[in-house]
Amino acid sequence: MSIELVTTDGIFTLDGGEWEVTNNIWIVGDDREVVVFDAAHDHQPIVQAINGRRVAAIVLTHGHNDHINAAIPLRDAVDAPILLHASDRMLWDTVWPNDAPDGDLNPGSPIKAGGHQLDVLHTPGHSPGCCSFHDAGSGAVFSGDTLFCGGPGATGRSFSDEPTILRSLLDILLALPNETIVHTGHGDSTTIGAERAGVLDRAAELGI
């Protein structure tokens, strides 16, 4: 079983602002079959990393443009379904108004590929449909933009809410073991244990 990282650079746009970002794309599986987490900016480096393997699904952690703007070209290249939580469909529609995901992400319907089984965890706050994916077999969680090395994902923009993201972290991600590796949507990986105190402190400040 393997967990591979591809990074791409591009522009995140929301609420009239633009920011240069580097995105993490995670490819999880084995030498025959993989699942791809996020499709950012340029599909070609992702296709190269897939290297001919079967793609069980293109799983989008949430609907912000920098996580989905290569989704349709990637689907066309590897012939795999795009999965997104239905609560982020309004974000998808701003990027791909004339196309649609192929299915919805739902807790209780795990993602399977190449010997991995990843549980779908709905972790809203950064956006309404943010999801994280727990691979208990490898002791890892793919957090998208819900949890970073350094704390919770950003809030304060459209469709985001800090109390909501903190509740997602308290109720769902911090319930995972401290040694769980957190593979994030941007930046370095971390662990649940390394982020626990900071999340608890901020939740206490807000009375959550």
C-alpha positions in Angstrom: 0.0 0.0 0.0 1.2 3.5 -0.8 0.5 7.1 -0.1 2.0 9.5 -2.7 2.0 13.3 -2.8 1.8 15.5 -5.9 1.8 19.3 -5.6 0.5 21.9 -8.0 0.5 25.7 -8.0 -2.3 28.1 -8.9 -4.8 30.7 -7.8 -7.4 30.3 -5.1 -10.3 32.7 -5.7 -13.2 33.5 -3.3 -15.2 36.6 -2.5 -13.4 38.7 -5.1 -10.0 37.9 -3.7 -7.1 35.9 -5.3 -4.3 34.1 -3.6 -1.3 32.1 -5.0 -1.4 28.7 -3.4 0.4 25.3 -3.6 -2.0 22.4 -3.3 -1.4 18.9 -2.1 -2.9 16.0 -4.1 -2.8 12.6 -2.4 -2.8 9.4 -4.4 -3.6 6.4 -2.2 -3.6 2.7 -3.2 -1.2 0.2 -4.6 0.6 -0.6 -7.8 -2.6 -1.4 -9.6 -5.4 0.8 -8.2 -5.6 4.2 -6.5 -7.9 6.9 -5.3 -7.0 10.5 -5.9 -7.8 13.2 -3.3 -8.3 16.6 -4.9 -7.7 17.7 -8.4 -5.9 21.0 -8.2 -4.8 23.4 -11.0 -3.2 21.1 -13.5 -4.3 17.5 -14.2 -1.1 16.5 -16.1 1.2 16.0 -13.1 -1.5 14.0 -11.4 -1.9 11.7 -14.5 1.9 11.2 -14.6 1.9 10.2 -11.0 -1.0 7.8 -11.5 1.2 6.2 -14.2 -1.5 4.0 -15.8 -3.0 2.6 -12.7 -6.8 2.3 -12.4 -8.4 5.2 -10.6 -11.3 4.1 -8.4 -12.4 7.7 -7.7 -11.4 11.3 -7.8 -12.4 12.4 -4.3 -12.8 16.1 -3.6 -12.2 17.2 0.0 -14.4 20.3 -0.7 -15.6 22.5 -3.4 -13.2 25.5 -3.4 -11.8 26.2 -6.9 -8.2 25.3 -6.1 -9.2 21.8 -5.1 -11.5 21.1 -8.1 -10.3 23.2 -11.0 -8.6 20.2 -12.7 -11.3 17.7 -11.9 -13.0 17.5 -15.3 -9.8 17.2 -17.3 -8.5 14.6 -14.8 -11.8 12.6 -15.2 -11.5 12.7 -18.9 -7.9 11.5 -18.7 -8.3 8.6 -16.3 -12.0 7.7 -16.7 -12.9 7.8 -13.0 -15.9 9.2 -11.1 -15.7 12.5 -9.3 -17.1 12.4 -5.8 -18.1 15.6 -3.8 -20.2 16.2 -0.7 -23.6 17.6 -1.9 -23.4 20.6 0.5 -20.5 22.1 -1.6 -22.4 21.8 -4.9 -22.8 25.6 -5.1 -19.0 26.0 -5.0 -18.6 23.4 -7.7 -21.1 25.2 -9.9 -19.1 28.4 -9.9 -16.1 26.5 -11.5 -17.9 23.9 -13.6 -21.5 25.3 -14.3 -22.0 23.0 -17.3 -20.8 19.8 -15.7 -21.5 17.8 -12.5 -19.8 15.4 -10.1 -20.6 11.8 -10.6 -21.6 11.0 -7.0 -22.0 12.3 -3.5 -19.7 11.6 -0.6 -21.6 10.2 2.4 -20.4 9.1 5.8 -21.0 5.4 6.1 -20.0 4.8 2.4 -16.2 4.2 2.6 -13.8 4.9 -0.2 -11.9 1.7 -1.3 -8.9 1.4 -3.5 -5.8 -0.8 -3.6 -6.2 -2.4 -0.3 -7.1 0.8 1.5 -10.5 1.5 3.1 -11.1 5.2 4.0 -14.0 6.2 6.1 -15.8 9.4 5.0 -15.9 12.0 7.8 -18.1 15.0 7.2 -16.1 17.9 8.8 -17.8 21.1 7.9 -16.6 24.6 8.8 -14.1 25.6 6.2 -17.0 25.0 3.8 -20.3 23.3 4.4 -19.3 20.1 2.5 -15.8 19.6 3.7 -14.9 16.0 4.3 -11.9 14.2 5.8 -11.0 10.6 5.1 -9.7 8.2 7.7 -7.5 5.3 6.7 -7.4 3.3 9.9 -5.2 0.7 8.3 -2.3 3.1 7.7 -3.1 5.3 10.7 -3.7 8.4 8.6 -6.4 11.0 7.9 -6.6 13.2 4.8 -8.0 16.4 6.2 -8.2 18.7 3.1 -8.4 22.2 4.5 -10.1 21.3 7.8 -6.9 20.8 9.8 -3.4 21.9 9.0 0.0 21.8 10.5 -0.6 24.7 12.8 -4.3 24.5 13.4 -7.8 24.7 11.9 -8.4 25.7 8.4 -9.3 29.2 7.5 -12.8 30.7 8.2 -14.2 34.2 7.8 -15.1 33.9 4.1 -18.3 32.9 2.4 -19.8 29.6 3.5 -17.3 29.2 6.3 -17.7 29.3 10.1 -15.1 29.0 12.9 -17.4 27.5 15.6 -18.5 24.9 13.0 -14.9 23.9 12.1 -14.0 23.7 15.8 -16.9 21.4 16.5 -15.9 19.2 13.6 -12.4 19.0 15.0 -13.5 18.4 18.6 -16.2 15.8 17.7 -14.6 14.0 14.8 -10.9 14.5 14.2 -9.7 14.8 17.8 -11.5 11.5 18.4 -8.7 9.9 16.4 -5.6 8.6 18.1 -2.8 11.1 18.8 -0.4 9.3 16.6 -2.7 9.6 13.5 -0.8 11.2 10.7 -2.7 14.2 9.2 -2.2 14.7 5.4 -3.3 18.2 4.6 -4.6 20.1 1.6 -1.7 22.5 1.8 1.6 22.5 3.5 3.3 19.9 5.7 1.7 16.8 7.3 1.2 16.7 11.0 -0.4 14.5 13.7 -3.6 14.7 15.7 -1.5 14.9 18.8 0.5 17.8 17.6 -2.6 19.8 16.8 -4.7 18.8 19.8 -3.7 21.5 22.3 -4.1 24.4 19.8 -7.5 23.3 18.8 -8.6 22.9 22.4 -7.2 26.3 23.4 -9.1 28.0 20.6 -12.3 26.2 21.3 -12.0 27.3 24.9 -11.5 30.9 23.9 -14.8 30.8 22.0 -16.6 28.8 24.7 -17.1 25.8 22.6 
